[in-house]
Every structure is written in structure tokens, then in C-alpha cells.
Amino acid sequence: MKKIAIPFAGTGILLLGLFLSSGLLPSYGQNPESFCSERRFPPEIGKMVLDKFPGWRVKTNEDLDPNHQLLWQQNRFMECPGISRGHFTGFKEEDFGLMLIPDRPDRKGFKILVISFRGKARHPVLFVLREESNQDQERFVVYQAPKGKYSDFRLKNEIELLREGIAVEDLEMGSSLYYWNKNRFERLDLVR
């Protein structure tokens, strides 16, 4: 990689221009749906979702009401509310957390999944973390929870994540943290 010197005057504008032209940052007015594109995860995942969960799809920014869309874009403008990526299970390959919602607006419910790739053959392994059949999905989102210490909402249980976790947040109530412990996912309710 070639190093270049950039004078101080106007550096921020120049760097912003470089980021925008390179596609690293969204340009003003860029459709946030591009962050929910199937290109954000390997094709094996798209095929698995279609095969195992017909009638379901990944949640997108458009599925949030306008107030929640604004809240999401202010805090996580380069992320999709239905896709979380990280090393959740501790294996070398990146894992994918998905929030699936019904593809018909008259149906309720959602599913929280993790798909992990194992071995040299990259065999996908599916974990279903949560299934709701009567709950409205509109206020719920998923995102990566970074390594660190977390306490439950009663301040009785504390854990330290040595790898990323998956946060499932109800934008009006609180969130739950799903984390890998002893070869399975566990849940810690963070805020109520």
C-alpha cells in the first residue's frame, strides 16, 4: 500500500471524499437497504434460509417504522437490522446472526438464527436462538455485541464475553444478549 502525505487544510473533506468514492461510507441519500443485501453473507446462507424457512426473509431497514428507522440510522447507519456478523462461536470462520421475519405483512413473528461454518469443507451449522410466532417483529433488531463485561438488568449476573455476542433489542423495552458458552448459546437479559 502506497503512503501519501495530505496537507492539514481541508483534510477532513478530502478524506470524506476518498471514503465516499471508495464505497466505505454511504453517500448522502444512499439506500440503507444495500446494507441488507444478500451480498452481505455467503450464498450458502441464502440457500439455507430459502430451503429451511420458506415464507421468511431477512429483516431490513424498511421493516422498521419511520421513528425506529431514524434511530437505527443515527446509531448504526452502516448495518442491517436483520444481519449480525462476528465470531460468535469462537471458530476461525465468521458467523452470521440473522433475524428472519415473515415475507407477508399480515403475519406476525420472527426468528433469530446463527449460522456458523465448520471444518475445511465449511459445513454450515444452524442454531435457532429464538422463535416468536405471535410477537410483532417491528421493534426488534439484531447487531453484534462486542467483547466485554455485561450484567443482567437485575445486576445479579455478570459475564465477560471473550468473543462477540449477538444483541437482540426491542427498541422500546431493552435487549437480550446471546453468547457462546460451553458449546451452546446462552441468553442474558440486559435491560427492561
C-alpha positions in Angstrom: 0.0 0.0 0.0 1.4 3.4 -1.0 1.7 6.1 1.6 0.7 9.6 0.7 1.0 12.9 2.5 -2.1 15.0 2.8 -1.8 18.7 3.9 -3.9 19.6 7.0 -6.1 22.2 5.4 -9.2 20.5 4.1 -8.0 17.1 5.1 -11.4 16.1 6.6 -13.2 16.9 3.3 -10.6 15.2 1.3 -10.7 12.0 3.4 -14.5 12.1 3.4 -14.4 12.3 -0.4 -12.0 9.4 -0.5 -14.3 7.2 1.7 -17.4 8.1 -0.2 -15.8 7.4 -3.6 -14.3 4.1 -2.3 -17.7 3.0 -1.1 -16.5 2.6 2.5 -19.1 5.1 3.8 -22.6 5.5 2.4 -23.2 8.6 0.3 -25.9 11.0 1.4 -29.2 9.5 0.4 -27.8 6.0 -0.2 -30.4 3.4 0.2 -29.8 1.7 3.6 -31.3 -1.5 2.0 -27.9 -2.1 0.4 -26.6 -3.0 3.8 -29.2 -5.8 4.0 -28.4 -7.2 0.6 -27.7 -10.9 0.2 -24.2 -10.0 -0.8 -23.6 -9.3 3.0 -23.4 -13.1 3.6 -22.2 -16.2 1.7 -24.6 -17.7 -0.8 -24.8 -20.9 1.3 -26.7 -18.9 3.9 -29.2 -17.5 1.4 -29.8 -21.1 0.1 -30.2 -22.5 3.7 -32.7 -19.8 4.6 -34.8 -20.4 1.5 -34.7 -24.2 1.9 -35.4 -24.3 5.7 -37.5 -21.3 6.2 -39.8 -20.8 3.2 -42.0 -17.7 3.6 -39.4 -15.9 5.7 -36.8 -13.3 4.8 -34.1 -11.2 6.5 -35.4 -8.0 8.2 -34.4 -4.8 6.5 -34.5 -1.1 7.5 -37.8 -0.7 5.6 -39.4 -3.0 8.1 -38.9 -0.5 10.9 -41.4 2.3 11.4 -40.1 5.8 10.4 -39.1 6.7 14.0 -37.2 3.5 14.5 -35.6 3.8 11.1 -34.3 7.2 12.1 -33.0 5.8 15.5 -31.3 2.9 13.7 -29.7 5.1 11.0 -28.4 7.5 13.7 -26.7 4.8 15.7 -25.9 2.0 13.2 -26.1 3.6 9.7 -23.9 1.1 8.0 -25.6 -2.0 9.4 -28.7 -4.0 8.6 -31.2 -4.5 11.5 -31.6 -8.2 10.4 -27.9 -9.2 10.0 -25.2 -9.5 12.6 -21.7 -10.7 11.8 -18.9 -11.8 14.2 -17.0 -14.7 15.7 -19.9 -15.8 18.0 -18.9 -19.4 18.4 -15.2 -18.9 18.6 -14.2 -20.7 15.4 -12.0 -19.2 12.8 -14.7 -18.5 10.3 -17.0 -15.6 10.8 -20.5 -16.4 12.0 -23.8 -14.8 10.8 -26.7 -13.9 13.0 -30.0 -13.3 11.2 -33.4 -12.0 12.1 -36.0 -13.5 9.9 -39.5 -12.1 9.5 -42.5 -13.4 7.5 -42.5 -12.3 3.9 -46.1 -11.4 4.2 -47.1 -8.2 6.2 -50.2 -9.8 7.6 -48.2 -12.4 9.5 -46.5 -11.9 12.9 -43.4 -13.4 14.4 -39.7 -13.6 14.0 -36.8 -16.0 14.2 -33.2 -15.3 15.5 -30.7 -17.6 13.9 -26.9 -18.1 13.9 -25.2 -19.8 11.0 -21.7 -21.0 11.7 -19.3 -22.6 9.2 -17.3 -25.6 10.5 -14.3 -27.5 9.2 -12.3 -27.4 6.0 -15.5 -28.1 3.9 -17.1 -25.0 5.5 -20.2 -27.1 6.5 -22.9 -24.6 7.7 -24.4 -25.3 11.2 -27.7 -23.7 12.1 -28.6 -22.6 15.6 -32.1 -21.3 16.3 -31.8 -18.9 19.2 -35.3 -17.6 19.4 -38.7 -18.1 17.7 -41.7 -16.0 18.3 -45.0 -16.7 16.5 -47.4 -14.1 17.8 -44.9 -11.2 18.6 -44.8 -8.2 16.3 -41.3 -8.0 14.9 -41.4 -4.3 14.0 -39.4 -3.0 17.1 -36.8 -5.8 17.2 -33.3 -5.6 15.7 -30.1 -7.6 15.9 -26.5 -6.5 16.0 -23.1 -7.6 17.2 -22.3 -7.1 20.9 -18.6 -6.5 21.4 -16.3 -8.4 23.7 -16.5 -7.1 27.3 -18.4 -7.3 30.6 -22.2 -7.4 30.7 -24.7 -7.5 33.6 -28.3 -8.6 33.6 -31.0 -6.0 34.3 -31.2 -7.0 38.0 -27.4 -6.6 38.4 -27.3 -10.2 39.8 -25.4 -12.0 37.0 -22.3 -10.7 35.3 -20.5 -12.3 32.4 -17.4 -11.4 30.4 -17.5 -12.1 26.7 -14.2 -13.3 25.3 -15.7 -13.2 21.8 -18.6 -11.3 20.2 -22.2 -11.9 21.1 -25.5 -11.1 19.5 -27.7 -8.4 20.8 -31.5 -8.8 20.2 -33.0 -5.4 21.0 -36.6 -4.3 21.4 -36.1 -0.7 20.6 -38.7 0.3 23.1 -38.0 -2.0 26.0 -34.5 -3.4 26.3 -32.2 -6.1 24.9 -31.1 -9.6 25.4 -27.5 -10.9 24.8 -26.9 -14.3 23.2 -23.4 -15.6 23.8 -21.5 -18.8 23.3 -20.7 -20.8 26.5 -19.7 -24.4 26.7 -20.7 -25.4 23.2 -24.1 -23.7 23.2 -25.7 -20.3 23.2 -27.0 -18.8 26.4 -29.1 -15.7 27.0 -28.7 -12.8 29.4 -31.5 -10.1 29.6 -29.7 -6.8 29.8 -32.3 -4.1 30.1 -36.0 -4.0 30.9 
